[in-house]
Amino acid sequence: MGIDRTVLFRLATSERLERVLKRVPGGEAAAWRPASRYVSGGSREDALTVAGGLLDAGHGVSIDSFGEQVSDPAVADRVLDDYLELADRVSGLAAGAWLSLSMPGSMIG
């Protein structure tokens, strides 16, 4: 039985879970193993490097950046700036690359 997509999203974006995993010896590595199948790395540069390699191999890529679940206006402004910079970088990649955006409440399984 699989885990619902909404549950996976909440786990992937949980600051509380991240703090716990960082405190538990081996926690980050244990969490990264299953996530690494879906996540290209911990930074924008990691994602763009992996995306470039996949595009070179003839694959299409979708780059996602979590941040749509913020409520602090200052944080939201930083997330917007991050998305705009990422959109600019993705537009410079080969055809077959796109930036995926999610709106609050749109995580339908």
C-alpha positions, 0 to 999 in steps of 0.5 A: 500500500503506497503513501498518499501524495499529500502525506509525502508532500507534508513530510518533505516540507516539514521543518519539525521532521527536518529538525528531528532527523538532523538530531538523530545519528544517521537520520539525514542519511536514512531520509535521503536514501529514499528521497534521492530517487525523486530529489536531485540534491539539496541546492538549486545548483544540484538540481540544474546540474542533474537536469542538464545531464538528463536533458543531454540524455534526451529526457524531459525534466521538471524542477520543483521548488517547495515554498508555497506553504509560507505565511510570513510575508518576508519569507514569501518575498524571498520564495518569490525571488527564488522562483523568479531566479529559478525560472530564469535559469530553467529558461536557459536550459534545453527544450524539455525543461520546465519549472513546476509550481504548486498552489496551496490546496492543489496537492491532489493525489 
